[in-house]
Amino acid sequence: MSENQMKFEFINYELRITNYELRIGIMQHRSIHLDESPIRFERWRRRLPNWLQRFLPSGGGSHEDHHGKGMFGFTVFLLSESIIFLSFIFTYVALRLNTTNWLPPGISGPELSKLVIINTVVLLSSSFVIQPAENALKRNQLSKFRGLWLITIAMGTYFLIGLLIEWKNLDFKITTGLVGSTFYLLTGFHGLHVLAGVVLQIIMLIRSFIPGNYNNTHFGTSATTLFWHFVDVVWVFLFSLIYLWRA
């Protein structure tokens, strides 16, 4: 063997050793991620109630806390959605307060009918169904999760059908002054969020039939559950403004 070949073999051997050491180091320290933020986030997080801690990342920057960081990012997304809803709600309130004749002649406006009440009860009750479903998944009770999750899908679908029936029976349209444009904007935008929630739930339900899909993480179901609670809370405000605030 020539001298050049020996040098080449030695260099190749050193590279293999270095690569092996790097892989060992990554395996031993894969959960370490230095948090250089000047804010002691983890200490501040521990002071929060348990129900709120689930929406924030844990571990002081551990890059393997995918669920915690995912929930934190999704919470920020919902906060941005809240700003959109708040802008619509403040606009609605301002228009109501500064418009003398809110309802045009011959228009009764949105009525607190039996359909609306049942729709509201169904939607708000669904939050008390989807949360036990998520808890069942955490305990690996797949059958219970699927049953409760399917009921939540049915309740959300019922709400959407009821909303369409209400629209069909109203005596005004989206072009009927401010009352029409604001009503259809608020209920329609919220209805799109309900539809998105139902689609997400269907996707999570289908994924539950993939063997081992939820063994390591259940971020999708947690995010969907949080989104559904958000949709319900928003409807409480819209229901109060549209149906309980009479002209």
FIKOL-663349 format. One record per atom (N, C-alpha, C, O, CB): residue in one letter; z, x, y. Coordinates in steps of 0.2 Angstrom, whole numbers, padded with zeros to 4 digits, always signed. Glycine has a CB too. Layout:
aZXY;...
This chain:
m+0000+0004-0006;m+0000+0000+0000;m+0000+0004+0006;m+0004+0009+0007;m+0006-0005+0000;s-0005+0003+0011;s-0005+0007+0017;s+0001+0006+0022;s+0004+0001+0021;s-0012+0006+0020;e+0001+0010+0027;e+0007+0009+0031;e+0006+0003+0036;e+0011+0000+0037;e+0007+0015+0036;n+0000+0001+0037;n-0002-0005+0041;n+0000-0011+0037;n+0003-0016+0040;n-0009-0005+0044;q-0001-0011+0031;q+0000-0017+0027;q+0008-0018+0026;q+0010-0023+0026;q-0003-0016+0020;m+0011-0012+0026;m+0019-0012+0025;m+0022-0015+0032;m+0026-0019+0032;m+0021-0005+0024;k+0019-0013+0038;k+0021-0016+0044;k+0020-0023+0044;k+0024-0027+0047;k+0018-0012+0050;f+0014-0025+0042;f+0012-0032+0042;f+0017-0037+0038;f+0019-0042+0040;f+0005-0033+0040;e+0018-0034+0032;e+0023-0038+0027;e+0030-0038+0030;e+0033-0043+0030;e+0023-0034+0021;f+0032-0033+0034;f+0039-0033+0037;f+0039-0038+0042;f+0044-0041+0043;f+0041-0025+0039;i+0034-0038+0047;i+0034-0043+0052;i+0034-0050+0050;i+0038-0054+0052;i+0028-0041+0057;n+0030-0051+0044;n+0030-0058+0041;n+0036-0060+0039;n+0038-0065+0039;n+0024-0058+0036;y+0040-0055+0035;y+0046-0056+0033;y+0051-0058+0038;y+0055-0063+0037;y+0049-0050+0029;e+0051-0054+0044;e+0056-0056+0049;e+0054-0062+0052;e+0059-0066+0054;e+0055-0050+0055;l+0048-0064+0053;l+0046-0071+0055;l+0049-0076+0051;l+0051-0082+0054;l+0039-0072+0056;r+0049-0076+0044;r+0051-0081+0040;r+0059-0081+0041;r+0062-0087+0040;r+0049-0079+0033;i+0062-0076+0041;i+0069-0076+0042;i+0071-0079+0048;i+0076-0083+0049;i+0072-0069+0042;t+0068-0078+0054;t+0069-0081+0060;t+0068-0088+0060;t+0072-0092+0063;t+0065-0078+0066;n+0063-0090+0057;n+0061-0098+0056;n+0067-0101+0052;n+0068-0107+0054;n+0054-0099+0053;y+0069-0098+0047;y+0074-0101+0043;y+0081-0102+0047;y+0084-0107+0046;y+0075-0097+0037;e+0082-0097+0051;e+0089-0097+0055;e+0088-0102+0060;e+0093-0106+0061;e+0090-0090+0058;l+0082-0103+0063;l+0081-0108+0068;l+0082-0115+0065;l+0085-0119+0068;l+0074-0108+0071;r+0079-0116+0059;r+0080-0123+0056;r+0087-0124+0054;r+0089-0130+0055;r+0076-0123+0050;i+0091-0119+0052;i+0098-0120+0050;i+0102-0122+0056;i+0106-0126+0056;i+0101-0114+0047;g+0100-0118+0062;g+0104-0120+0068;g+0102-0127+0071;g+0107-0130+0073;g+0102-0115+0073;i+0096-0129+0070;i+0095-0136+0072;i+0098-0141+0068;i+0101-0146+0070;i+0087-0137+0072;m+0099-0140+0061;m+0102-0145+0057;m+0109-0145+0058;m+0113-0150+0058;m+0101-0143+0050;q+0112-0139+0060;q+0120-0139+0061;q+0121-0142+0068;q+0127-0144+0069;q+0122-0132+0061;h+0117-0141+0073;h+0118-0143+0080;h+0114-0148+0083;h+0113-0149+0089;h+0118-0137+0084;r+0111-0152+0078;r+0106-0157+0080;r+0109-0163+0085;r+0105-0166+0088;r+0102-0160+0075;s+0115-0164+0084;s+0118-0169+0088;s+0121-0167+0095;s+0125-0171+0098;s+0124-0173+0084;i+0120-0160+0096;i+0123-0158+0102;i+0118-0158+0108;i+0112-0155+0107;i+0126-0150+0101;h+0120-0161+0113;h+0115-0161+0119;h+0120-0160+0125;h+0124-0165+0127;h+0111-0167+0119;l+0119-0155+0129;l+0124-0154+0134;l+0122-0159+0140;l+0117-0159+0142;l+0123-0146+0137;d+0128-0162+0142;d+0127-0166+0148;d+0129-0163+0154;d+0135-0161+0155;d+0132-0173+0146;e+0124-0161+0158;e+0126-0157+0164;e+0127-0162+0170;e+0127-0159+0176;e+0120-0153+0166;s+0128-0168+0169;s+0129-0173+0175;s+0136-0171+0177;s+0141-0170+0174;s+0129-0180+0172;p+0137-0171+0184;p+0144-0170+0187;p+0148-0176+0186;p+0154-0175+0187;p+0143-0169+0195;i+0146-0182+0184;i+0150-0187+0183;i+0152-0187+0175;i+0148-0187+0171;i+0146-0194+0184;r+0159-0188+0174;r+0162-0188+0168;r+0161-0195+0165;r+0165-0199+0165;r+0169-0186+0168;f+0154-0196+0163;f+0152-0203+0161;f+0156-0206+0155;f+0158-0212+0155;f+0145-0203+0159;e+0158-0202+0150;e+0161-0204+0144;e+0168-0206+0145;e+0171-0211+0143;e+0161-0198+0139;r+0172-0202+0150;r+0179-0204+0152;r+0179-0211+0155;r+0183-0215+0154;r+0182-0199+0156;w+0174-0212+0160;w+0173-0218+0163;w+0171-0224+0159;w+0174-0230+0159;w+0168-0218+0169;r+0167-0223+0153;r+0165-0228+0149;r+0171-0230+0145;r+0171-0236+0143;r+0160-0225+0144;r+0176-0226+0143;r+0181-0228+0138;r+0186-0233+0142;r+0190-0236+0139;r+0185-0222+0136;r+0186-0233+0149;r+0190-0237+0152;r+0187-0245+0153;r+0191-0249+0155;r+0191-0235+0159;l+0181-0245+0150;l+0178-0252+0151;l+0180-0256+0145;l+0182-0253+0139;l+0170-0252+0151;p+0180-0263+0145;p+0182-0267+0139;p+0177-0266+0133;p+0171-0264+0135;p+0182-0274+0141;n+0179-0267+0127;n+0175-0266+0121;n+0168-0269+0122;n+0163-0266+0120;n+0179-0268+0115;w+0168-0276+0124;w+0162-0279+0124;w+0157-0276+0129;w+0151-0277+0127;w+0163-0287+0126;l+0159-0273+0134;l+0154-0270+0138;l+0152-0263+0136;l+0147-0260+0138;l+0158-0269+0145;q+0156-0259+0132;q+0155-0253+0130;q+0149-0253+0125;q+0145-0248+0125;q+0161-0250+0126;r+0147-0258+0122;r+0141-0258+0117;r+0135-0258+0121;r+0130-0256+0118;r+0142-0265+0114;f+0135-0259+0128;f+0128-0258+0131;f+0127-0252+0134;f+0123-0250+0138;f+0128-0264+0137;l+0132-0247+0133;l+0132-0240+0136;l+0131-0235+0131;l+0135-0236+0126;l+0138-0239+0141;p+0128-0229+0132;p+0127-0224+0128;p+0134-0220+0127;p+0138-0220+0132;p+0122-0219+0130;s+0135-0218+0121;s+0142-0215+0119;s+0140-0207+0117;s+0134-0205+0116;s+0146-0218+0114;g+0145-0203+0117;g+0145-0197+0114;g+0144-0191+0120;g+0143-0186+0118;g+0139-0196+0110;g+0144-0193+0126;g+0143-0188+0131;g+0137-0185+0131;g+0136-0179+0133;g+0149-0183+0131;g+0131-0189+0130;g+0125-0186+0130;g+0122-0184+0123;g+0117-0181+0123;g+0125-0180+0134;s+0125-0187+0118;s+0122-0185+0111;s+0115-0188+0110;s+0115-0194+0111;s+0127-0188+0106;h+0111-0184+0109;h+0104-0187+0109;h+0102-0191+0102;h+0097-0193+0101;h+0099-0181+0109;e+0107-0191+0098;e+0106-0195+0092;e+0109-0202+0093;e+0109-0206+0088;e+0109-0192+0086;d+0112-0203+0098;d+0115-0210+0100;d+0109-0215+0102;d+0109-0217+0108;d+0121-0210+0105;h+0104-0216+0097;h+0098-0220+0099;h+0100-0227+0101;h+0098-0230+0106;h+0093-0219+0094;h+0105-0230+0097;h+0107-0237+0098;h+0110-0238+0105;h+0108-0242+0109;h+0112-0239+0093;g+0115-0233+0107;g+0118-0234+0113;g+0114-0233+0119;g+0114-0236+0124;g+0124-0229+0113;k+0110-0228+0119;k+0105-0226+0124;k+0100-0232+0125;k+0098-0233+0130;k+0102-0219+0123;g+0098-0234+0119;g+0093-0240+0119;g+0096-0246+0122;g+0092-0249+0126;g+0090-0241+0112;m+0102-0248+0121;m+0105-0253+0124;m+0106-0252+0131;m+0105-0257+0135;m+0112-0255+0120;f+0108-0246+0133;f+0109-0245+0140;f+0102-0246+0144;f+0102-0249+0149;f+0111-0238+0141;g+0097-0243+0141;g+0090-0244+0144;g+0088-0251+0145;g+0085-0253+0150;g+0085-0240+0141;f+0089-0255+0139;f+0088-0262+0139;f+0092-0266+0144;f+0089-0271+0147;f+0088-0265+0132;t+0098-0264+0145;t+0102-0267+0150;t+0100-0266+0157;t+0100-0271+0161;t+0110-0265+0150;v+0097-0260+0158;v+0094-0259+0165;v+0088-0263+0166;v+0087-0265+0171;v+0092-0251+0165;f+0084-0264+0161;f+0078-0268+0161;f+0080-0275+0163;f+0077-0278+0167;f+0074-0268+0154;l+0085-0278+0160;l+0088-0285+0161;l+0090-0285+0168;l+0089-0290+0171;l+0093-0287+0156;l+0093-0280+0171;l+0095-0280+0178;l+0089-0281+0182;l+0090-0284+0188;l+0099-0274+0179;s+0084-0277+0181;s+0078-0278+0185;s+0075-0285+0184;s+0073-0288+0189;s+0073-0273+0183;e+0075-0288+0179;e+0073-0295+0178;e+0078-0300+0182;e+0075-0305+0185;e+0073-0297+0170;s+0084-0298+0182;s+0089-0302+0186;s+0087-0302+0193;s+0088-0307+0197;s+0096-0299+0185;i+0085-0296+0196;i+0083-0296+0203;i+0077-0301+0204;i+0077-0304+0210;i+0081-0289+0205;i+0072-0301+0200;i+0066-0306+0200;i+0069-0313+0201;i+0067-0317+0205;i+0061-0305+0195;f+0073-0315+0196;f+0076-0322+0196;f+0080-0323+0202;f+0079-0328+0205;f+0080-0323+0190;l+0084-0318+0204;l+0088-0319+0211;l+0083-0320+0217;l+0085-0324+0221;l+0092-0313+0212;s+0078-0317+0217;s+0073-0317+0223;s+0070-0324+0223;s+0070-0327+0228;s+0068-0312+0222;f+0069-0327+0217;f+0066-0334+0216;f+0071-0339+0218;f+0070-0344+0222;f+0063-0335+0209;i+0078-0338+0216;i+0083-0342+0217;i+0085-0343+0224;i+0086-0348+0227;i+0089-0341+0213;f+0085-0337+0228;f+0087-0336+0235;f+0081-0340+0239;f+0083-0343+0244;f+0088-0329+0237;t+0075-0339+0237;t+0069-0342+0240;t+0070-0350+0240;t+0069-0353+0245;t+0063-0339+0238;y+0072-0352+0234;y+0072-0359+0233;y+0078-0362+0237;y+0077-0367+0240;y+0074-0360+0225;v+0084-0359+0237;v+0089-0361+0241;v+0087-0361+0249;v+0089-0366+0252;v+0095-0357+0240;a+0084-0356+0251;a+0082-0355+0258;a+0077-0361+0260;a+0078-0364+0265;a+0079-0349+0260;l+0073-0362+0255;l+0068-0368+0257;l+0071-0375+0257;l+0070-0379+0261;l+0062-0368+0252;r+0076-0376+0252;r+0079-0382+0252;r+0083-0383+0258;r+0083-0389+0261;r+0084-0382+0246;l+0087-0378+0260;l+0091-0379+0266;l+0087-0379+0273;l+0090-0382+0278;l+0096-0373+0267;n+0081-0377+0273;n+0077-0377+0279;n+0071-0382+0279;n+0067-0382+0283;n+0074-0370+0281;t+0071-0386+0274;t+0066-0391+0274;t+0069-0398+0274;t+0074-0400+0271;t+0062-0391+0267;t+0067-0402+0279;t+0070-0408+0281;t+0068-0414+0275;t+0073-0417+0272;t+0067-0411+0287;n+0062-0414+0274;n+0060-0419+0269;n+0058-0415+0262;n+0052-0414+0261;n+0054-0424+0271;w+0063-0414+0258;w+0061-0410+0252;w+0057-0413+0247;w+0052-0411+0244;w+0068-0408+0249;l+0058-0420+0247;l+0054-0424+0242;l+0049-0428+0246;l+0051-0432+0250;l+0059-0429+0238;p+0043-0427+0244;p+0037-0431+0248;p+0038-0439+0246;p+0042-0440+0241;p+0030-0429+0245;p+0036-0443+0250;p+0036-0450+0249;p+0034-0452+0242;p+0028-0450+0241;p+0033-0454+0255;g+0038-0456+0239;g+0036-0459+0232;g+0037-0454+0227;g+0035-0456+0221;g+0028-0460+0233;i+0040-0448+0228;i+0042-0443+0223;i+0049-0443+0222;i+0053-0442+0226;i+0039-0436+0225;s+0051-0444+0215;s+0058-0444+0214;s+0061-0437+0212;s+0067-0436+0213;s+0059-0449+0208;g+0056-0433+0211;g+0059-0426+0209;g+0061-0425+0202;g+0061-0430+0198;g+0064-0424+0214;p+0064-0419+0201;p+0066-0418+0194;p+0073-0422+0193;p+0077-0423+0197;p+0068-0411+0193;e+0073-0426+0187;e+0078-0430+0185;e+0082-0427+0180;e+0080-0424+0175;e+0075-0437+0183;l+0089-0429+0180;l+0094-0426+0175;l+0093-0431+0170;l+0098-0435+0169;l+0101-0426+0178;s+0088-0431+0166;s+0087-0436+0160;s+0090-0434+0154;s+0093-0428+0154;s+0079-0437+0159;k+0090-0438+0149;k+0093-0437+0143;k+0090-0431+0139;k+0093-0427+0136;k+0093-0443+0138;l+0083-0430+0140;l+0079-0425+0138;l+0081-0418+0140;l+0082-0413+0137;l+0072-0426+0139;v+0083-0418+0147;v+0085-0412+0150;v+0092-0410+0148;v+0093-0404+0146;v+0085-0413+0158;i+0096-0415+0147;i+0103-0413+0145;i+0103-0410+0138;i+0106-0405+0136;i+0107-0420+0145;i+0099-0414+0133;i+0099-0412+0126;i+0096-0405+0126;i+0098-0400+0122;i+0095-0416+0122;n+0090-0403+0130;n+0087-0397+0130;n+0092-0391+0132;n+0092-0386+0129;n+0081-0397+0135;t+0096-0393+0137;t+0101-0388+0140;t+0106-0387+0134;t+0108-0381+0133;t+0104-0391+0146;v+0109-0392+0131;v+0114-0391+0126;v+0111-0387+0120;v+0115-0382+0118;v+0116-0398+0123;v+0105-0388+0118;v+0102-0384+0113;v+0101-0377+0114;v+0103-0373+0110;v+0095-0387+0111;l+0099-0376+0120;l+0098-0369+0122;l+0104-0365+0123;l+0105-0359+0120;l+0094-0368+0129;l+0109-0368+0126;l+0116-0364+0127;l+0119-0363+0121;l+0123-0358+0119;l+0120-0368+0132;s+0119-0368+0116;s+0122-0368+0110;s+0119-0362+0105;s+0122-0360+0101;s+0121-0375+0106;s+0113-0361+0107;s+0109-0356+0103;s+0112-0349+0103;s+0112-0345+0099;s+0102-0355+0104;s+0116-0348+0109;s+0119-0341+0110;s+0125-0341+0105;s+0127-0335+0103;s+0122-0341+0117;f+0128-0346+0103;f+0133-0346+0098;f+0131-0346+0091;f+0135-0346+0086;f+0138-0352+0099;v+0124-0346+0090;v+0121-0345+0084;v+0119-0338+0083;v+0119-0335+0077;v+0116-0351+0083;i+0115-0336+0088;i+0112-0329+0087;i+0117-0323+0087;i+0116-0318+0084;i+0107-0328+0093;q+0123-0324+0090;q+0128-0319+0090;q+0131-0318+0083;q+0132-0312+0080;q+0134-0320+0095;p+0133-0324+0079;p+0135-0323+0072;p+0130-0320+0068;p+0131-0316+0063;p+0138-0329+0070;a+0123-0321+0070;a+0118-0319+0066;a+0118-0311+0066;a+0117-0308+0061;a+0111-0322+0068;e+0118-0309+0072;e+0119-0301+0073;e+0125-0298+0070;e+0124-0293+0067;e+0119-0300+0081;n+0130-0301+0070;n+0136-0299+0067;n+0135-0299+0059;n+0138-0294+0056;n+0142-0303+0069;a+0132-0304+0057;a+0131-0304+0049;a+0126-0298+0047;a+0127-0295+0042;a+0127-0310+0047;l+0121-0296+0052;l+0117-0291+0050;l+0121-0284+0050;l+0120-0280+0046;l+0111-0290+0055;k+0126-0283+0055;k+0130-0277+0055;k+0134-0277+0048;k+0136-0271+0046;k+0134-0277+0061;r+0136-0282+0045;r+0139-0282+0039;r+0135-0282+0033;r+0137-0283+0027;r+0144-0288+0039;n+0128-0281+0034;n+0123-0281+0029;n+0123-0288+0025;n+0121-0288+0019;n+0125-0276+0024;q+0124-0293+0028;q+0124-0300+0025;q+0117-0303+0027;q+0116-0307+0032;q+0129-0305+0028;l+0112-0300+0024;l+0105-0302+0026;l+0103-0309+0025;l+0100-0312+0030;l+0100-0298+0022;s+0106-0313+0020;s+0104-0320+0019;s+0107-0324+0025;s+0104-0328+0028;s+0107-0322+0013;k+0113-0322+0027;k+0116-0326+0032;k+0113-0325+0039;k+0112-0329+0043;k+0124-0324+0033;f+0111-0318+0040;f+0107-0316+0046;f+0101-0320+0046;f+0099-0323+0052;f+0106-0309+0046;r+0097-0320+0041;r+0091-0324+0041;r+0091-0331+0043;r+0087-0334+0046;r+0087-0323+0035;g+0096-0334+0040;g+0097-0342+0041;g+0099-0343+0048;g+0096-0348+0051;g+0103-0344+0036;l+0104-0340+0051;l+0106-0341+0058;l+0101-0339+0062;l+0100-0342+0068;l+0113-0337+0059;w+0097-0333+0061;w+0092-0331+0065;w+0086-0336+0066;w+0083-0338+0071;w+0089-0324+0063;l+0085-0339+0060;l+0080-0344+0059;l+0082-0351+0063;l+0077-0354+0067;l+0078-0346+0052;i+0088-0352+0063;i+0090-0358+0067;i+0090-0357+0074;i+0088-0361+0078;i+0098-0360+0065;t+0091-0351+0077;t+0090-0349+0084;t+0083-0350+0086;t+0082-0352+0091;t+0093-0342+0085;i+0078-0347+0081;i+0071-0348+0083;i+0069-0355+0084;i+0066-0357+0088;i+0067-0345+0077;a+0072-0360+0079;a+0071-0367+0080;a+0073-0370+0086;a+0070-0374+0089;a+0074-0370+0073;m+0079-0368+0088;m+0082-0370+0094;m+0078-0368+0100;m+0077-0372+0105;m+0090-0368+0095;g+0076-0362+0101;g+0072-0360+0106;g+0065-0363+0106;g+0063-0365+0112;g+0071-0352+0106;t+0062-0365+0101;t+0056-0368+0100;t+0057-0375+0103;t+0053-0378+0106;t+0053-0368+0093;y+0063-0378+0101;y+0064-0385+0103;y+0065-0386+0110;y+0062-0390+0113;y+0071-0388+0100;f+0068-0381+0113;f+0068-0381+0121;f+0062-0380+0124;f+0060-0384+0129;f+0073-0375+0123;l+0057-0376+0121;l+0050-0375+0124;l+0047-0382+0124;l+0043-0384+0128;l+0047-0370+0121;i+0047-0385+0118;i+0043-0392+0117;i+0046-0397+0122;i+0043-0401+0125;i+0044-0394+0110;g+0053-0397+0122;g+0056-0402+0127;g+0054-0400+0134;g+0053-0405+0138;g+0063-0401+0127;l+0053-0394+0136;l+0051-0392+0143;l+0044-0395+0144;l+0042-0398+0149;l+0051-0385+0144;l+0039-0394+0139;l+0032-0396+0140;l+0032-0404+0140;l+0028-0407+0144;l+0028-0394+0134;i+0037-0407+0137;i+0037-0415+0137;i+0039-0417+0144;i+0037-0422+0147;i+0041-0418+0132;e+0044-0413+0147;e+0047-0415+0153;e+0041-0414+0158;e+0040-0419+0163;e+0053-0411+0155;w+0038-0409+0158;w+0032-0408+0163;w+0027-0413+0163;w+0025-0416+0168;w+0029-0401+0161;k+0025-0416+0157;k+0020-0421+0156;k+0023-0427+0159;k+0018-0431+0161;k+0019-0422+0148;n+0029-0429+0159;n+0032-0435+0161;n+0034-0435+0169;n+0036-0440+0171;n+0037-0437+0157;l+0033-0430+0172;l+0035-0429+0179;l+0030-0433+0183;l+0024-0433+0182;l+0036-0422+0181;d+0033-0435+0189;d+0028-0439+0194;d+0025-0434+0199;d+0023-0437+0204;d+0032-0445+0197;f+0026-0428+0198;f+0023-0423+0203;f+0020-0417+0199;f+0022-0416+0194;f+0028-0421+0208;k+0016-0414+0203;k+0013-0408+0200;k+0014-0402+0204;k+0018-0402+0209;k+0005-0409+0199;i+0011-0396+0202;i+0013-0390+0205;i+0010-0389+0212;i+0013-0386+0216;i+0010-0384+0201;t+0005-0394+0214;t+0003-0394+0220;t+0006-0399+0225;t+0004-0400+0231;t-0005-0396+0220;t+0011-0402+0222;t+0015-0407+0226;t+0020-0404+0231;t+0026-0404+0229;t+0018-0412+0222;g+0018-0401+0236;g+0023-0398+0241;g+0027-0393+0238;g+0026-0390+0233;g+0027-0404+0244;l+0033-0392+0242;l+0037-0386+0240;l+0041-0388+0233;l+0043-0384+0229;l+0042-0385+0245;v+0043-0394+0232;v+0046-0396+0227;v+0042-0395+0220;v+0045-0393+0215;v+0048-0404+0227;g+0036-0396+0220;g+0032-0395+0215;g+0031-0388+0213;g+0032-0385+0207;g+0025-0398+0215;s+0029-0384+0218;s+0028-0377+0217;s+0034-0373+0215;s+0034-0369+0211;s+0025-0374+0224;t+0040-0374+0218;t+0046-0371+0216;t+0049-0373+0209;t+0051-0369+0206;t+0051-0372+0221;f+0048-0379+0208;f+0050-0382+0201;f+0046-0378+0196;f+0049-0376+0191;f+0050-0389+0201;y+0040-0379+0196;y+0036-0376+0191;y+0036-0368+0190;y+0036-0365+0185;y+0029-0378+0191;l+0037-0365+0196;l+0038-0358+0196;l+0045-0356+0192;l+0045-0351+0188;l+0038-0355+0203;l+0050-0359+0194;l+0057-0357+0191;l+0057-0359+0184;l+0059-0355+0180;l+0062-0361+0195;t+0055-0365+0182;t+0055-0367+0175;t+0050-0364+0171;t+0051-0362+0165;t+0055-0375+0174;g+0044-0363+0174;g+0039-0359+0170;g+0041-0352+0169;g+0039-0349+0163;g+0032-0360+0174;f+0043-0348+0174;f+0045-0341+0173;f+0050-0341+0168;f+0050-0336+0164;f+0047-0338+0180;h+0055-0345+0168;h+0061-0345+0163;h+0058-0347+0156;h+0060-0344+0151;h+0066-0350+0165;g+0053-0352+0156;g+0051-0354+0150;g+0047-0348+0146;g+0047-0347+0140;g+0046-0359+0151;l+0043-0344+0150;l+0040-0338+0148;l+0045-0333+0144;l+0044-0330+0139;l+0036-0334+0153;h+0051-0332+0148;h+0056-0328+0145;h+0059-0331+0138;h+0060-0327+0133;h+0062-0327+0150;v+0060-0338+0138;v+0062-0341+0132;v+0056-0340+0126;v+0058-0338+0121;v+0063-0348+0133;l+0050-0340+0128;l+0045-0339+0123;l+0045-0332+0121;l+0044-0330+0115;l+0038-0341+0126;a+0046-0327+0125;a+0046-0320+0124;a+0052-0319+0119;a+0052-0315+0114;a+0047-0316+0130;g+0058-0322+0120;g+0064-0322+0116;g+0062-0324+0109;g+0064-0321+0104;g+0070-0325+0119;v+0059-0330+0108;v+0057-0333+0102;v+0052-0328+0098;v+0053-0327+0092;v+0054-0340+0103;v+0047-0325+0101;v+0043-0320+0098;v+0047-0314+0096;v+0045-0312+0090;v+0037-0318+0103;l+0051-0312+0100;l+0055-0306+0097;l+0059-0308+0091;l+0060-0304+0087;l+0060-0304+0103;q+0062-0314+0091;q+0066-0316+0086;q+0062-0316+0079;q+0064-0314+0074;q+0070-0322+0087;i+0056-0319+0080;i+0052-0319+0074;i+0050-0312+0071;i+0050-0311+0065;i+0045-0323+0076;i+0049-0308+0076;i+0047-0301+0074;i+0053-0298+0070;i+0052-0294+0065;i+0045-0296+0080;m+0059-0299+0073;m+0065-0296+0070;m+0066-0299+0063;m+0069-0296+0058;m+0071-0297+0074;l+0065-0306+0062;l+0066-0309+0056;l+0061-0306+0051;l+0063-0305+0045;l+0065-0317+0057;i+0055-0305+0053;i+0050-0302+0048;i+0052-0295+0046;i+0051-0293+0040;i+0043-0302+0051;r+0054-0291+0051;r+0057-0285+0049;r+0062-0284+0044;r+0064-0279+0041;r+0058-0281+0055;s+0066-0290+0044;s+0072-0290+0039;s+0070-0290+0032;s+0074-0289+0028;s+0076-0296+0041;f+0064-0292+0031;f+0061-0292+0024;f+0058-0285+0022;f+0056-0285+0016;f+0056-0297+0023;i+0058-0280+0026;i+0056-0274+0024;i+0062-0270+0021;i+0067-0269+0025;i+0053-0270+0031;p+0062-0268+0015;p+0067-0265+0012;p+0070-0259+0016;p+0066-0254+0018;p+0065-0263+0005;g+0077-0259+0017;g+0080-0253+0021;g+0078-0253+0028;g+0080-0248+0031;g+0078-0247+0017;n+0075-0258+0031;n+0073-0257+0038;n+0079-0257+0043;n+0079-0253+0048;n+0069-0263+0040;y+0084-0260+0041;y+0090-0261+0045;y+0096-0256+0043;y+0102-0257+0045;y+0093-0268+0046;n+0095-0252+0038;n+0100-0248+0035;n+0103-0243+0041;n+0109-0242+0041;n+0098-0244+0029;n+0099-0240+0045;n+0101-0235+0049;n+0102-0237+0056;n+0107-0235+0060;n+0096-0229+0050;t+0099-0242+0059;t+0100-0245+0065;t+0098-0252+0066;t+0093-0255+0062;t+0096-0241+0070;h+0101-0256+0070;h+0099-0263+0071;h+0098-0264+0079;h+0100-0269+0082;h+0104-0268+0069;f+0095-0259+0082;f+0094-0259+0089;f+0090-0265+0091;f+0091-0269+0096;f+0091-0253+0092;g+0085-0267+0087;g+0080-0272+0089;g+0084-0279+0089;g+0083-0283+0094;g+0075-0273+0084;t+0088-0280+0084;t+0092-0287+0084;t+0097-0287+0090;t+0098-0292+0093;t+0095-0288+0078;s+0100-0281+0091;s+0105-0281+0097;s+0102-0282+0103;s+0104-0286+0108;s+0109-0274+0097;a+0096-0279+0105;a+0093-0280+0111;a+0090-0287+0112;a+0090-0290+0117;a+0087-0275+0111;t+0087-0290+0106;t+0085-0297+0106;t+0091-0302+0108;t+0090-0307+0111;t+0082-0299+0100;t+0097-0301+0105;t+0102-0305+0106;t+0105-0305+0113;t+0106-0310+0116;t+0108-0303+0101;l+0105-0299+0116;l+0107-0298+0123;l+0102-0301+0127;l+0104-0305+0132;l+0107-0290+0125;f+0095-0301+0126;f+0090-0304+0130;f+0091-0312+0129;f+0090-0315+0134;f+0083-0302+0127;w+0093-0314+0124;w+0094-0322+0123;w+0100-0324+0127;w+0099-0329+0130;w+0095-0323+0115;h+0105-0320+0127;h+0111-0322+0131;h+0109-0322+0138;h+0111-0326+0142;h+0117-0317+0130;f+0105-0317+0140;f+0102-0317+0147;f+0098-0323+0149;f+0099-0326+0154;f+0098-0311+0148;v+0094-0325+0145;v+0090-0331+0146;v+0094-0337+0147;v+0093-0342+0151;v+0085-0332+0140;d+0100-0338+0143;d+0104-0344+0143;d+0108-0344+0150;d+0109-0349+0153;d+0109-0343+0137;v+0110-0338+0152;v+0114-0337+0158;v+0110-0339+0164;v+0112-0343+0168;v+0117-0330+0159;v+0104-0337+0164;v+0099-0339+0169;v+0098-0346+0170;v+0097-0349+0175;v+0092-0335+0168;w+0097-0349+0164;w+0096-0357+0164;w+0102-0360+0167;w+0101-0366+0169;w+0095-0359+0157;v+0108-0358+0166;v+0114-0361+0169;v+0113-0362+0176;v+0114-0367+0179;v+0120-0358+0167;f+0111-0356+0180;f+0110-0356+0187;f+0104-0361+0189;f+0104-0365+0193;f+0108-0349+0189;l+0098-0360+0185;l+0093-0365+0187;l+0094-0372+0186;l+0092-0376+0190;l+0087-0363+0182;f+0098-0374+0180;f+0099-0381+0179;f+0104-0383+0185;f+0103-0389+0187;f+0103-0381+0172;s+0108-0379+0187;s+0113-0382+0192;s+0109-0383+0199;s+0110-0388+0202;s+0118-0376+0194;l+0104-0378+0200;l+0100-0379+0207;l+0095-0385+0206;l+0095-0388+0211;l+0097-0372+0208;i+0092-0385+0201;i+0086-0390+0200;i+0089-0397+0199;i+0086-0402+0202;i+0082-0388+0195;y+0093-0398+0195;y+0095-0405+0192;y+0102-0407+0195;y+0103-0413+0196;y+0096-0405+0185;l+0106-0403+0197;l+0113-0405+0200;l+0113-0405+0207;l+0117-0409+0210;l+0118-0401+0197;w+0109-0401+0210;w+0109-0401+0218;w+0104-0407+0220;w+0097-0406+0220;w+0107-0394+0220;r+0106-0412+0222;r+0102-0418+0224;r+0100-0418+0231;r+0104-0415+0235;r+0105-0425+0222;a+0094-0420+0232;a+0091-0420+0239;a+0095-0426+0244;a+0094-0426+0250;a+0084-0422+0239;
